[in-house]
């Protein structure tokens, strides 16, 4: 990868490109025939280096929100590039309509980092009250969807694992369910419910004072005697 070209002054004749400007590197310790090669060598050893392992032919996109790098996995299923800076980089790949993604924290200058991506897609169907926002989470990976009028939310899971499934409707949280997603192309189900408490009291009774208290709070009644 070239970082240039590097323009070097050529005396009165003006500037010259790095490709035609030689230098004495007998004491530099850098194996390079010109300034451009030297820059590539130095920067290549200084910048973080990322290798993406994914199916051969995959189109790869690497970004940190400021810079974007694209490439294609070679026949060995690998793509390697220098990153222009440290930080967290998002990596995605697509092949034949399938997609996969992940992230890597390139924390150190000169560090070598590797991320492995695999294509995986399973379907999780969650039964819940229509309008419920459903979330499936596993080790920091989260997928979400909303239950349709049929009372079903269909979520595509792109990584195998055991997922905790929860829902929220009008600010109220549902119970949780656990689903183990293991098979690429598999279909999985979960059901969520909401607890509704209905209290019927006579007007003027002590219990009427608790009619607006959420279920999560306790309400004590003191019997009255006549």
QUIPE-V761471 format. One record per run of one state. SS is the DSSP state (h for helix, s for strand, l for the rest). FROM is the first residue (numbers start at 1). LEN is the number of residues. Records with the same first field share a line. If there is no record, write none. Layout:
SS = FROM-LEN, FROM-LEN
//
This chain:
l = 1-6, 10-1, 14-1, 21-14, 47-2, 54-5, 64-4, 73-5, 83-4, 96-2, 107-5, 117-5, 128-5, 139-2, 147-5, 158-3, 170-2, 174-3, 182-5, 192-14, 211-16
s = 7-3, 15-3, 49-5, 59-5, 68-5, 78-5, 87-9, 98-9, 112-5, 122-6, 133-6, 141-6, 152-6, 161-9, 172-2, 177-5, 187-5
h = 11-3, 18-3, 35-12, 206-5
//
